[in-house]
Every structure is written in C-alpha cells, then in structure tokens.
Amino acid sequence: MQTARILVVEDEQDICEILKFNLESEGFLVSVANSAEEALNMKPEKYDLFLLDIMMGKMSGFRLAEILKKERKIEAPVIFLTARDTENDTLTGFSLGADDYISKPFSIREVIARVKAILNRASKLGKKEENITIGDMMIDVFSKKVMVKGQSVVLTKKEFEILLLLAGNPGKVFSRETIMDYVWKDDVVVNDRTIDVHIARLRKKMAVYGKAFVNRSGHGYCFEPEKIAQL
C-alpha cells in the first residue's frame, strides 16, 4: 500500500512540529503549511488527507476547505483542528465536506487514531461510495440505503439525513436547531416537535438500533452505539 501523504495547515509552528513528528513516526509522509495561501501553492491535489486549522490569518480553514472541495474538486478527507468546538462551526464544516473535528488542546494519540480511521475508511470506500457500519447496521451513503441485520429499512429522505448526521458522528450531541439547519436547511420552517416526531419514527424503524437515539435533555439528540451493547 502506498504511504499516505498528509498536509498539515496550521499557523502555530509548535503544533505543526508536534503533528509532523508524530505522524511521521507512524509512517506517514507529512508536509506543513503555515497559511491557507501557502497550502494552495503546494499542489494540494497530491495529498491523501488534510489537517486544517480553522482560525488562521487572511484565509480561514473553512475557506481553504471550500476551495479544495468545491473549486479544485479534491476528494481527500479533511479534518478540522479547532479551538472553538461550537455547533455552528461543526455545521459549517460538515457543509464543506469535513470528515472530522478535533478540538484543541488535543491528544496526539487521538489525532493519530482518527487519521488512521479516516484513511482506512477512505481506502475501502473509494471515491464513489461510502458506508457507515455499526455492528450489523449498515448505511450506504451513496445509494441512500439502510440495512439492519441484513434487512432493508425504508426511510424517508429526512429520516435518512437525520440518521446519517447522528450515526455518522456517534456520541456527539446535536441540538434540534442544528439538526433543523442540517436536514431542512432553508426549505421550510419547522419546529422542535418536527424533530421529535422524526426521531420517534427512526426509533421504531431501526429496531434494536432505535435504542441508540438518545435525547440529552436541554441539549439535543445523539447516537450512542454502546446502548445496543448493553441490551
């Protein structure tokens, strides 16, 4: 297997050095850019994964990701490094094609684990399809199909998008407002009750995996696979 090439774009030199040293110790080929502008001049098409700081000088990590994904059509995974892990930032990142978020200060072991997991997933999925597998539940992102224990689960478009958001980010709590923005965008005005009804339908349709949809009172919903293991 070809060694993965990683581009770290971060304006704090100390963080660049820590990431470069540790990722190279794991066998990756690592290049560093201290600004988004510098990164765009480094032939980003040749890299297999990007680690992008959000808050940089003239051009943010968000804008850089937008250029990479939408203008240059680069499909390599993007992991954002951020000192402000807010729901708005998370939503913005997802809309730009982010694969993961890592909050500062971070554990270098966590960074390495996430980088390996995402590269491993990307190598299996290729460029035209993507699966999320949790136990014997499988979500085919490309074909919009869901299977539980080998049985097809029929979901509406909105139900599928809610499942994709929550199950694609296990353990992360999303407020109802964030779910509304992600799923409905500007299509229609919805209220909290609409989200609750869709989650209730998902719980019924997803059989045992319905137990993984957890309502964190006052905060929102999350998908916790460990709830299944406890049954």
For each residue, the residues with C-beta under 8 A, 3 or more apart:
1: 123
2:
3: 27 28 29
4: 28 29 48 49 119
5: 28 29 30 31 46 47 48 49
6: 23 28 29 30 31 47 48 49 50 51 115
7: 30 31 32 33 39 42 44 47 49 50 51
8: 16 19 20 23 30 31 32 33 51
9: 32 33 34 35 36 38 39 50 51 52 53 56 61 64
10: 15 16 19 32 33 34 51 52 53 56 81
11: 34 35 53 56 57
12: 15 16 53
13: 16 17 34
14: 17 18
15: 10 12 18 19 53 81 104
16: 8 10 12 13 19 20 32 34
17: 13 14 20 21
18: 14 15 21 22 108
19: 8 10 15 16 22 23 30 32 51 108 111
20: 8 16 17 23 24 30 32
21: 17 18 24 25
22: 18 19 25 26 108 111 112
23: 6 8 19 20 26 28 30 111 112 115
24: 20 21 27 28 29 30
25: 21 22
26: 22 23 112 116
27: 3 24
28: 3 4 5 6 23 24 115
29: 3 4 5 6 24
30: 5 6 7 8 19 20 23 24
31: 5 6 7 8 42 47
32: 7 8 9 10 16 19 20
33: 7 8 9 10 36 38 39 42
34: 9 10 11 13 16 38
35: 9 11 38 39 56 57 58 59
36: 9 33 39 40 52 56 57 58 59 60 61 63 64
37: 40 41 58 59
38: 9 33 34 35 41 42
39: 7 9 33 35 36 42 44 50 64
40: 36 37 44 64 67
41: 37 38
42: 7 31 33 38 39
43: 46
44: 7 39 40 47 50 68 72 74
45: 72 74
46: 5 43
47: 5 6 7 31 44 50 76
48: 4 5 6 76 77 119 122
49: 4 5 6 7 76 77 78 79 115 118 119 122
50: 6 7 9 39 44 47 65 68 76 77 78 79
51: 6 7 8 9 10 19 79 81 111 115
52: 9 10 36 61 64 65 78 79 80 81
53: 9 10 11 12 15 56 61 80 81 82
54: 60 61 62 80 81 82 83 84 89 93
55: 60 61 82 83 84
56: 9 10 11 35 36 53 59 60 61
57: 11 35 36
58: 35 36 37
59: 35 36 37 56 63 64
60: 36 54 55 56 63 64
61: 9 36 52 53 54 55 56 64 65 80 81 82
62: 54 65 66 92 93 96
63: 36 59 60 66 67
64: 9 36 39 40 52 59 60 61 67 68
65: 50 52 61 62 68 69 78 80 93 96 97 98
66: 62 63 69 70 71 96
67: 40 63 64 70 71 72
68: 44 50 64 65 71 72 74 76 78
69: 65 66 72 73 74 75 78 96 97
70: 66 67 73 96
71: 66 67 68
72: 44 45 67 68 69
73: 69 70
74: 44 45 68 69
75: 69 127
76: 47 48 49 50 68 122
77: 48 49 50 99 100 118 119 122
78: 49 50 52 65 68 69 96 97 98 99
79: 49 50 51 52 98 99 100 101 102 114 115 118
80: 52 53 54 61 65 89 93 98 100 101 102
81: 10 15 51 52 53 54 61 102 104 106
82: 53 54 55 61 85 89 101 102 103 104
83: 54 55 103 104
84: 54 55 89
85: 82 89 90 101 103
86: 89 90
87: 90 91 174 175 177 178
88: 91 92
89: 54 80 82 84 85 86 92 93 101
90: 85 86 87 93 94 101 172 178
91: 87 88 94 95 178 181 182
92: 62 88 89 95 96
93: 54 62 65 80 89 90 96 98 101
94: 90 91 97 98 165 182
95: 91 92 182
96: 62 65 66 69 70 78 92 93
97: 65 69 78 94
98: 65 78 79 80 93 94 101
99: 77 78 79 118
100: 77 79 80 114 118
101: 79 80 82 85 89 90 93 98
102: 79 80 81 82 106 110 111 114
103: 82 83 85 106
104: 15 81 82 83
105:
106: 81 102 103 110 111
107: 110 111
108: 18 19 22 111 112
109: 112 113
110: 102 106 107 113 114
111: 19 22 23 51 102 106 107 108 114 115
112: 22 23 26 108 109 115 116
113: 109 110 116 117
114: 79 100 102 110 111 117 118
115: 6 23 28 49 51 79 111 112 118 119
116: 26 112 113 119 120
117: 113 114 120 121
118: 49 77 79 99 100 114 115 121 122
119: 4 48 49 77 115 116 122 123
120: 116 117 123 124
121: 117 118 124 125 130
122: 48 49 76 77 118 119 125
123: 1 119 120
124: 120 121 131
125: 121 122 129 130 131
126: 129
127: 75
128: 142
129: 125 126 140 141 142 143
130: 121 125 140 141 142
131: 124 125 138 139 140 141
132: 138 139 141 164 167 168
133: 137 138 139
134: 137 167 170 209 225
135: 209 225 228
136: 148 149 150
137: 133 134 146 147 148 149 167 206 209
138: 131 132 133 146 147
139: 131 132 133 145 146 163 164 167 168
140: 129 130 131 143 144 145 146 147
141: 129 130 131 132 144 164
142: 128 129 130
143: 129 140
144: 140 141 157 160
145: 139 140 152
146: 137 138 139 140 152 153 155 160 163 206
147: 137 138 140 150 151 152 153
148: 136 137 151 153 206 207 208 209
149: 136 137 207
150: 136 147
151: 147 148
152: 145 146 147
153: 146 147 148 205 206 207
154: 205
155: 146 159 160 163 202 205
156: 159 160
157: 144 160 161
158: 161 162 183 184 198
159: 155 156 162 163 198 201 202 205
160: 144 146 155 156 157 163 164
161: 157 158 164 165 182 183
162: 158 159 165 166 179 183 195 198 199 202
163: 139 146 155 159 160 166 167 202 206
164: 132 139 141 160 161 167 168
165: 94 161 162 168 169 174 179 182 183
166: 162 163 169 170 174 213 221 222 223
167: 132 134 137 139 163 164 170 212 223
168: 132 139 164 165
169: 165 166 172 174 223
170: 134 166 167 222 223 224 225
171: 222 223 224
172: 90 169 222
173: 216 219 220 221 222
174: 87 165 166 169 178 179 182 220 221 222
175: 87 178 179 219 220
176: 179 180 192 195 196 220 221
177: 87 180 181
178: 87 90 91 174 175 181 182 220
179: 162 165 174 175 176 182 183 195 220 221
180: 176 177 183 184 190 194 195
181: 91 177 178 184 185
182: 91 94 95 161 165 174 178 179 185
183: 158 161 162 165 179 180
184: 158 180 181 187 188 190
185: 181 182
186:
187: 184
188: 184
189:
190: 180 184 194 195
191: 194
192: 176 195 196
193: 196 197
194: 180 190 191 197 198
195: 162 176 179 180 190 192 198 199 221
196: 176 192 193 199 200
197: 193 194 200 201
198: 158 159 162 194 195 201 202
199: 162 195 196 202 203 213 215 221
200: 196 197 203 204
201: 159 197 198 204 205
202: 155 159 162 163 198 199 205 206 210 213
203: 199 200 206 210 211 213
204: 200 201 210
205: 153 154 155 159 201 202 210
206: 137 146 148 153 163 202 203 209 210 212 213
207: 148 149 153 210
208: 148 211 228 231
209: 134 135 137 148 206 212 228
210: 202 203 204 205 206 207 213
211: 203 208 227 228 231
212: 167 206 209 223 224 225 227 228
213: 166 199 202 203 206 210 221 222 223
214: 221 222 223 224 227
215: 199 220 221
216: 173 219 220 221 222
217:
218:
219: 173 175 216
220: 173 174 175 176 178 179 215 216
221: 166 173 174 176 179 195 199 213 214 215 216
222: 166 170 171 172 173 174 213 214 216
223: 166 167 169 170 171 212 213 214
224: 170 171 212 214 227
225: 134 135 170 212 228 229
226: 229 230
227: 211 212 214 224 230 231
228: 135 208 209 211 212 225 231
229: 225 226
230: 226 227
231: 208 211 227 228
